[in-house]
Amino acid sequence: MIVDAHVHLYTADSCCMFGNHEQEELVLRARENGIDRIVVSSLGQETYLPYPSVDEIYEANSDVLALMKRFPEYVYGLGYINPRNANWREELLRCIGEGMIGIKLWISARASDPLVFPVVEECISSRVIVLQHSSLNNRGNLQDESTPFDVACLGRRYSEADIIMAHAGGNQQAGLKAIADLPNVYTDVSGGYPERGIVEKAVSLLGAKRIIFGSDAPGRSYAVQLAKVSSSQIGTRDKKLILGDNFMELLNDDRF
């Protein structure tokens, strides 16, 4: 089984050609590429929203829930949460109650910000996963954008939390080293170009069981991102773990 653990809904300003069928295309294109499940979140209807309002969060998550209901055998959902919104807990519990398997945290607050701590505590209580955006940008991160070191801080504080650090930290050398000693923190390899050696480096630092396949579609191509793993110089068993087995074990599907 192949699971893409990092997919977003199209937005109004996305470069796409599918008219009113954009969200359906996420599933159809995944299936064409041999992907059996996609894990979807929305960061906003019109564009990606760094500090979404209560209403914008509700709309975004409702769009994911609609896709889940349309394709229940193919789509898992993550609820987009803004810890700065007073009703974050209500929204998180709505998402989980309607079948989502975890939450997506983007750039409304750093992972090391105390605002995030009660959100993660609720995820631990609800036994769901946390997908946390992370990056180390050459020109500096945005104000509330998490670095891998922020993710490591969160993972160290909450050893019982299941956290996926997105994009291998944005800078694989520093990002993977930051979480190397934290067995509860996984990484996905979504986004970026399929540079030679990325997956091999991740396996050497973390071991294959802490690496999860993700594409960051539709901003990235399913096929190109799959090539990161399929063309890597690692064993067949390790590729199988990364492409789906690790996520399904983390998900512990009998909870849902």
N, C-alpha and C positions, 0 to 999 in steps of 0.2 A: 504493500500500500504506500502511495505517495501522498503526503499531506503538505500543503503550502500554508505555513503558519503565519503569514504576514501579507494580507491582501486588503486593499481599501476599495470602497465604492467610488465610482466616477463622481466628479463634481461638475457643476455647470460650466466651469472654465477649463475642464479637461480637454485635451486634444484627442477627440475620438470621432468616429464617423458612423455611429450606430443609431442615431436618432433617439427614439424612446426605448431602445433595447440595450442600453449600456450595461445595466446590472446583469441582465441575462447573459450578455457576452462574457462576463467574468467567469461564469460557470462553464459555458460552452467552450471557450478557449482553453480553460484548464483541462477539461475532459479531452480535448484534441491533443493536448500535450501529455496525456497519461496521468494527470493529477486526479486523485480520487476524492480528496476533500480540500476545501479551502476555508481558512479561518479569516473572517471578514470583520473589519471595523470601518466606521465612517468618521471622518474628521470634519464634516460639515457638508451641507448640500450645495452651496454656491462655490466655496473654495475651502482650503484647509484653514481651520479657525484655531489660532493659538490660545485664545482666551474666550471660549464659547460661552454664551449666556445659557441660562436654564432652558429657554425655549429652543435654542439652537442645538443643545445637547439632546433634548427630547426628540427633536425631529431627526437628527442624525441616527440615533439609536433605533428609532422606530423604522427607519429605512432598512437597517440591517435585519431587524426582526421580520420585516416583510419578506426579505430575500430568504431568510431561514425557513419561513413557512412555505414559500414557493418551491424551494429545493431542499427539503429536510434531510435527504440522503446525501447531500453534497456540501452543505454550508453549515459551519459552526460560526457563532457570533461572539464578538468581544464588545463590551459596552465602553464607549468613550466617556471618560470621567474628568471633570474639571474640579480639583479639590478646593478651588476658591469659591465654588458655588455653594450656597448654604444648604441646598437640598441634595448634595452629592450622594448621601447615604440612601435616600429615597430612590434616586435614579439607579444607583448600583443594584439595590434589591429588586427594583422593577425588572432590570435586565436579566438578572440571575433567575428571578422567578419565572420569566418567560422563556428560559432555556439557554441563555448565553453561558459560555463556559469560563468567562473571565473578563478582565477589563484591559483597556488600552489607555496608557498615560503618555501624553505627548509633551508639550513644552509650556504648559500653564504653570508648572511648579517643578523645581528640581527634585529628583528622587531623594535627596538628602534634606529637603525642606520639611520641617515638622508638620506642615499642612498635609503631607502625603502619608504620614505615619498612621493616622486612624483609618485611612482608606485601605492601606495594606492590612491592617488588623482586621478589618471587616472581610477582606478577601480570605484571610487565614480562617476566620470563623466560618465563612461560607464554603471553604475548600475549593476555591477557584484560582486560576492563574493570573499573573500580572505580566503584561507585555509593556515594557518600558523603553521608549525611544532613548537613544543615546548617540552622542556624536562628539568628536574632537575636530573642530573645523580649523583650517589653517589661518583663517582670518578672525578667529574667535567665535565662540558660541553666542546664540541669542541670550537675552537676559536670564530667562528661566529654563534654558535648555540643559538637560542633564548630560554630564560627561560620564564616561565609564567609572570614574572615581565616585561620583554621586550614586551610581547604581551599586557599586561595591559597598558603600556606606549603608545603603538600605538593606542589602543582602546580609551584611554582617549584623545589623540590628535585629533583623527578623530571620533567623536561620530556619524557621518553620515555613516561611513563605516560598512559593514556587514562582520564581521571577525569570523572565526571558529578557535578556538585554538585546535590543534590536541592533541590526547592522554590524554585529561584531564590535560594537563600540565606536564605529565610524573610522577609527584608526586601529587596525588590527593588532599592530605591535603593542601599543600601549593599552588598548581596550581589553584584549584577552588576558594580558598579564594582570590587569587590575582585579579580575574576578577569578583568577586561577585557583585560589585557595578557598573558594566558596562553593561547595557542592550543591547548594540550593539555587545557584544562579547559573542559568543556561545562556546560550547565545544563539540567535539566528544569524544567518549569513545573507540576509536580504539586502537589496539595494546595491549601488555601486557597480563597477564593471567587473566581469569575471576574470580578474587578474590571476595569472598563474601562481599557485602556491598558497592562496588564501585558506582553502579548506585544509590543506596539509598542515599549515601553521596552527590552525585551530585545533586539529587533532593532536598535534604534538604537545600543545600547552594544556589542553583541557581533557583530552581523551574523547573518543567519538561519541560517547553516551551523553555528553552535555552540549552537543551541537544539533541544531534544528534547522531544517530547510525552510526558507521563506523567500519570496520573490520581491515584494513591495509593488506588485501589480496594482493598478494598471500603469503606474509610473515606470515600471520596468517590465521587460518581456518575460513571460513564463519560461520560454525555451532558453533564453540567454542565461537566466538565473539557474535553471536546472543544470546547465552545462558546467557551472562552478563545481557541482558535486559529481556529475556523471563523468567528467573528464579529469577529475583529480586523481592523483597517484596514491590512492589508498585502497584497502582491500574491499572486496565485494560486500562482506558483512558490515563493515563500517559505513559504506554507502547506504545500505539498507536501513541501518540505524538512523542515520541523519535524515534520510528522505521521508521517514514516516514512523518508524518504530519508536523512536525516542519521544516524539510528541504524543503518540497514543498511550505510551506508558505513563507519561507525565499527566495526561488527561485522566487516566484511570476511568475509562468510559462507563463503568458500571455505576458511577455517581449520577448519570444523567438519563 
